[in-house]
Amino acid sequence: CPMAQMTLKNGIERLLKKEIPEVREVISA
């Protein structure tokens, strides 16, 4: 289900942003 996938992606992004702020730019690119 797309919604679950989106939630998982958001969770991972939030985790990475907390660990490494630069990752946000990589994900956005």
Phi and psi in degrees as GROMACS dihedral restraints (atoms count N, CA, C in turn):
[ dihedral_restraints ]
;  ai    aj    ak    al  type     phi  dphi    fc
    3     4     5     6     1   -55.0    20    10
    4     5     6     7     1   -37.6    20    10
    6     7     8     9     1   -62.0    20    10
    7     8     9    10     1   -43.5    20    10
    9    10    11    12     1   -64.1    20    10
   10    11    12    13     1   -40.0    20    10
   12    13    14    15     1   -64.2    20    10
   13    14    15    16     1   -40.4    20    10
   15    16    17    18     1   -64.6    20    10
   16    17    18    19     1   -42.7    20    10
   18    19    20    21     1   -62.8    20    10
   19    20    21    22     1   -42.0    20    10
   21    22    23    24     1   -62.7    20    10
   22    23    24    25     1   -44.1    20    10
   24    25    26    27     1   -62.3    20    10
   25    26    27    28     1   -44.4    20    10
   27    28    29    30     1   -62.5    20    10
   28    29    30    31     1   -40.4    20    10
   30    31    32    33     1   -63.2    20    10
   31    32    33    34     1   -43.0    20    10
   33    34    35    36     1   -66.3    20    10
   34    35    36    37     1   -43.4    20    10
   36    37    38    39     1   -60.9    20    10
   37    38    39    40     1   -42.8    20    10
   39    40    41    42     1   -63.1    20    10
   40    41    42    43     1   -39.7    20    10
   42    43    44    45     1   -64.0    20    10
   43    44    45    46     1   -47.1    20    10
   45    46    47    48     1   -64.9    20    10
   46    47    48    49     1   -40.5    20    10
   48    49    50    51     1   -60.4    20    10
   49    50    51    52     1   -36.5    20    10
   51    52    53    54     1   -68.9    20    10
   52    53    54    55     1   -38.5    20    10
   54    55    56    57     1   -78.9    20    10
   55    56    57    58     1   -51.1    20    10
   57    58    59    60     1  -134.9    20    10
   58    59    60    61     1   104.8    20    10
   60    61    62    63     1   -55.8    20    10
   61    62    63    64     1   -32.6    20    10
   63    64    65    66     1   -64.7    20    10
   64    65    66    67     1   -24.9    20    10
   66    67    68    69     1   -60.1    20    10
   67    68    69    70     1   -30.5    20    10
   69    70    71    72     1   -56.2    20    10
   70    71    72    73     1   -41.9    20    10
   72    73    74    75     1   -67.5    20    10
   73    74    75    76     1   -37.0    20    10
   75    76    77    78     1   -64.8    20    10
   76    77    78    79     1   -43.7    20    10
   78    79    80    81     1   -65.5    20    10
   79    80    81    82     1   -37.9    20    10
   81    82    83    84     1   -69.7    20    10
   82    83    84    85     1   -34.2    20    10
